[in-house]
Amino acid sequence: MKIIGVTKCPTGIAHTYIAAERLEKYGKELGCEIRVETQGAQVTENALTAEEIAAADYVILAADAPVEGRERFDGKRVYETPIRPVLADAAGILKRLPELAGIQGESKTADESAMSLRAAVEHQKSIGGRTSAVRQLMNGTSYMIPFVVVGGLLTSFSLAFDSESSVSGLVITSAFWGRIKAIGDLAFGLMYPIFAGFLANAIAGRAALAPAMIGAMLVTDGEILGTGTGTGILGCILVGYLAGWLVKWMNVWKLPKALRSMMPIFIIPFCGVSVIALLFIGLLGQPIAFLMAWLDSLLALLAASPSTAIPLGCCWGP
């Protein structure tokens, strides 16, 4: 068999290339001609040529994010799967391609569709797979990671090169390194709205960005929220899902034609932000902030004694 594939994970870093290596390794062991295109964080590598696509018997799209140029495979026998099943059982997928793959861009009979669906469902059950909710969460995480990295590096550099110990901890003494740390703090401040925004974007598209990002800034500000402390990452996760599903529901509203053009730029952002603000200020903010404060105090208690190092590791590891 001649097989081609495309791999793409949300971050475009590790799993993209690991999945490609596994497909190529097991493909060669099974006697197949196989080549895999990797759509990484920066560039597409090992791009498939038109000749290779035309000659291929099967196409594997292993992706947790939208594949660029998938229209190239119209008319080919394509099997689409998340990255995780490939990492778990690449050989099994290659062996079962004839029953798993379906022709892209071509309608099938009801019997063919049912058989293909049953095969795919059985295969996913046998080796496990991500739910759409987890994939949406990973989408937000992938966009957040660069902000966390930049914030962490700048803060670490400022503390490493110019800090003194005090009763309250390390204190930066110079204005220059103080500014560097301030930039790092800005990056850390952006990670929450970016995370919630792109989590919601994975559910309902660009229209969900404003409600989710503004909502995340709200729930991490204890003064505006009225809780003293913010809700942290737990609040941002909830904001992302709420904003995404709220906007997805609003997108099906039957409005007069004159109002449709106002939906993405006025109605959805305004209504979305208003609903999320009312929910968290009036109902959800206080219990989530309390839960976060309790978790922080629990971790601090475990960290205070060497005897609780193992429970702390168990709590932190998952």
N, C-alpha and C positions, 0 to 999 in steps of 0.2 A: 504494500500500500504506500501511496505517496500522501504524506500528511503535512499540513502547514498549521501554524497556530499563532495566536497573539496573546500575550500575558500583560496584565496591568492591574496593580494593586492601588489602593487609595493614595498612598504616599509615593508610589513609583520608585521605591528604593530596594528593599530586601526581597520581599515575596515575589515581585515581578521577575527577578532574575533566578531565584531559587526554583520557581515553578517552570520556567523555561528550561533550566538545566535538567530537571527531572523528566520532563516530557522528552527531551532529546536523548537522555540516557536510556530510558526504558524503551523509547521508540527504536533505537538502534539495536538494543538487546532482542527486540521482537522481530527484527529484520525489516523494519520500515524505513523508508526514506522520509526524513522529517527535518523541518526547519521552522524555527519559532522567532517571531518578531517581538521585541520587548518595547513597550511604550513606557519609558521611565519618567522620572520627575522632570528631566530637562529636555531630552531628545528621544526620538524613536530610533532604536538601533536594530540592525539586521533587517531592514525594511524588506518586505516581500515584493518581488517583482511581478509584473503582469503575467509573465510566462510561468512562474512558479504557481501562481494562483490558478491559472488555466489548467495546468497539468495535475493539480492536487485532487485526490479522491475524497479527502475529508479535511474539514477545518475545525480547529478547536479554539474557542474564544474563552480563555480563562481570565476573568476580570471581575473586580469589585468596583469598577468605575466605568463610565461610558467609553467604549472602544472607538478610537478615531478611525474613520475610513472603513467602517464595517460594510458600507454599501458595495465595496469591492468584491464581496463574497456572495452577492445575489446569484442565485442559481446553483450554488455549491451545497454540498451536504455539510451542515454546520452543527456542531454541538457547543452550546454555551453553558458555562458553569462558573461559580465563584472560584476564587483562588484555592480556598481551603481543601476542597475535594481532590484537587490535583496534588497538593502537598501530601495528602493522606494516602492516595491510591492512584498514582499516575498510570501505573501498569494496567490496573483494572479498567480505567477509562479508555485507554488505547485498545484493549481487547474487546470492549463492548461498543466501540464506535459505530459499527453497522446498525445496531438497534437503537442507539442513543441519538444519532444525528438525524436532522431533518433538513429539507431543502429550504434555504433562506430565500424569502421573497416570493415563494410560490405557495398557493393555497393547497391544502391536502384534503383528502376525503375524511369523513368523520371517523372511519375505522383507523386510518393511518394516524390521525391526530391523537386518538385515544391510546393507541399502542405506543406511540412515541412518548406521550405524557406519562403513561404507566411506567415505562422503562426508566424515564428520567427521575420520577418520584421514588421508585424502588432503589435506584442507584444512590440518590441523595440520602435516603433513609439508612442505607447500608454503611455509608462512610461519613455521614454527617455533613451539614452545610449551614451557612449563616442565614439567619432570618433577615428579612428586609430591614427590620428595626435596627439590628446590629450593623448592617451595612450603612445605614443612615448615620448612626453614631460614629462609625469609622470615617465617614466622609468629613464630619465636623472635626474629628481628631486630626486628620491628615492636614487640614488647612491651619490648624492651631499649632502644630509642632514647630514650624519655623519661628514663630513668635516666642515660644517657650525657650527654644535654643538660644536665640539672640538675647533675650532677657537674662537668661541664666549666665551666659558668657560675659556679658557686660557687667553684671552684678558681681560675678566672681573675680573678674579682673580688677574692678575698683576696690574690692575688699582685700585682694591679695597684694596689691601694690601700694595701697595707702589707707591703712586702718589702724586704730588703736583700741585696746581692750578697755571697757568701762563697765560700770555696774549693770547697765542696760544691754551690754553686748558690744560688738564691734562698731566703732564709729569712724567714719571717713573724715579726714582732717583738711584736705585741700579742696579748693573750689573746682579744679579741673576734674578730679576723680569723683567729686560729688555730682558733677554734671553727667559723667559717664553712667553713674548709678541711676541718675534720674531718667536717662534714656532707657536703661534696662527696665526700670519700673514702668515706663510707658509701654514697652513691649509686653510686659506681664499684664498690664491693664487691658491691652487689646486682645489678649488670648481668649478671654471669656466671650466677648461679643462675636469674635470670629468663629469660635467653636459653635455657639448656638446658631449663628446666622447660616453657616454652611450645613449644619445638621438639618435645619428647616428647609434650606435650599434643596437638599436631596429629596425632600418629601414633596414640596410644592413649587419649586423653581424660584426664580429671582424675586418674585413678588413677596416672598416670605422673608427676605433678608432684613428689611427695615424693622418689622415687628419683632423678629427674633433678636437682632443686635441691640436695638434700643431696650427691649425687655431684659436682656442679659445685663446691660449696664445698670438698669433699675434694680434688679434683684441682688446685685453685688454691692449696692450702695445702701448701707444700713441706715443712713440718715434719711434718705428719701423714702426708703421702705418702712421706716419707723420701728425697726427691730434692734437698733443699736449696732448689730453686725449683719453682714450680708449673708446670703444663702449659699455662697460658694459654687462649686462645680455642680452640686446636686440641683440647685435652682436653675442653673444654666441648661442642664440636660432637660429638665422639665419644660423650661421656656422654649427650647428648640423643638421639642415634639409638639407642644401646644400650638406654637406659632405655625408650624408646618401643616398640621391637620386643620387648624382654623382657616388658614389661607386656602388649602385644598378644598375645603367646604365652600368658602366664599367664591371660589372660581366657578362653581356651578350655579350660582345665583342667576336667575332669569331677570335681567335688567333691561330697561329701554335702550335702544341703540345709542341714543345720545349720551348715556352714562357709561357705556362699556369702555370707552377710551379712557375714562377717569379711574377705572378700577385699579390698575397697577400703580398709578402715581399718586392717588389721593385716597380713594375709598378703602382699599385693602390696608395700606400703611396706617391710616388714621384709626380705622376700626380695630385692626389687629393690636396696635399699641395700647389703645384704650381698654380693650378686653383684658389683655395680659396685666396691665397696670392695676385694674380694678380687682382682678383675681388675687394677685400677690399682695397688694396693700391691704385688701379687706379680708382675705381668707388664708392663702397659702404661705405668705411670707413668714409669719411668726413660727409656725410649727417646723418649717424647713430650717430656719435660722437656729431654732432650738436644737434640732437634730445635729446640725453641723457643729454647734458649740459643744454638744455632748461628745461627739466623735473626736473633736480636737482635744478635749479634756481627757478622754480615755487614752488617746495616743500619748499625751504628755505624761499621764500616770504610768503607762507601761514603759515609757522611755526613761523614767526617773530611776528605775531599779534594774540592775543587771539580771536579776532573777526572772524578770518578765521579758527578757529578750526574745525567747521563743514565741510566746503569745503575740508579741509585737510583730515579729516576722510573719506569723500566720495571718495577722490582720492586714499587713501591708502588702504581702505577696499577691493575693487575689486582686 
